[in-house]
């Protein structure tokens, strides 16, 4: 059995990656010598193996091989000694020969016990070496996998940092473009709704959701009439701003250049223009468009001729709120739209309000709900008796308190004026 274990050890060592080709060849040669029956050759095998293992740093295996060599060497010497004793025993009595045989049997039993112990030790050492090798391989694979993962993370982080820098640069360029577009928008649109002296008081509350706004106001003074419009373009930010510039140009063209006087006709011309320019292949229109209220105020008679698309006209007279409904279809909704117009006569000190839907739609309050049309109308009724300046301040305070920590939902535009 001991011989088999040593053969197995040499086989494992020969196939281990720790040996080079030259060492494998040397061990193979010693393995062929060891397989012979001669004890001298066995001793020579273990002597070579002890030197080889010692050179490779396998001290435990070298110790076992050295021990086996010494045991075999002792066994060879003992055999020679026993042979001489046997020659002498032939001269002794039969009783002495039997006694010597018993002693030899006892030595054999001890030798078998020793061999069994050596076999057990060899198995334990072999098992420990196998377990250690497996753990070493597993640890090496874990380390290599972790190193690869770290390299991937480092590479990804570098790529992410580079993309972040590029994105920051692009955002800066976009921000500069938007700020410049804001200057253009402010240059084209009036900074405040300035009205003639026949209009006793007026205010404008304007708050853009983003840098650019999709809500705008427009005015034009003729000899006897004052045109006022509040427009809410689809979207906000850049798209809304582009639509607002288009709407402003359409109002300027319809009233100043073409001389169209009727608010109803102006809205219909704007609707036809948007359908033609933006939705050539879609006769049904689209969701992109404008909601507005357009008024023509006669400064002498205080008569208002108005037409609108979704944005109603509101008047507070003698503490009573009155809302004049307009058409429910936006400019650009459908080709061939016919808008209607109404006529009202204002009394002295009546307060007229025009507003987009940004203020009523702002979310906030204790439950995060919209401000709502009912609450907005009640607020206008409450502040109508104040001066225009105080009205604007009060609306700003109510909006800020209601909004709280919530972000602004949409562009906000409210204007009011009072006739003499």
Buried (B, 14 or more C-beta within 10 A) or exposed (E): EBEEBBBEBBEBBBEBEEBEEEBBEBBEEBBEEBEEEEEEBBBBBBBBBBBBBBEBEBEEBBBBBBBBBBBBBEBBEEEEEBEEEEEEBEEEEEEEEEEBEEEEEEEEEEEEEEEEEBBEBBEEBBEEBEEEBEEEEEEEEEEEEEEEEEEEEEEEEEEEEEEEEEEEEEEEEEEEEBEEBBEEBEEEBEEEBEBEEBBBBBBBBBBBBBBBBBBBBBBBBEEEBBBBBBBBBBBBBBBBBBBBBBBBEBBBBBBEEEEBBBBBBBBBBBBBBBBEEBBEEEEEBBEBBBBBBBBBBBBEEBBBBBBBBBBBBBBBBEEEBEEBEBBEBBBBBBBEBEBEBBEBEBEEBBBBBBBBBBBBBBBBBEEEEBBBBEBBBEBBBBBBEBEBEEBBBBBBEBBEEBBEEEEBBBBBBBBBBBBE
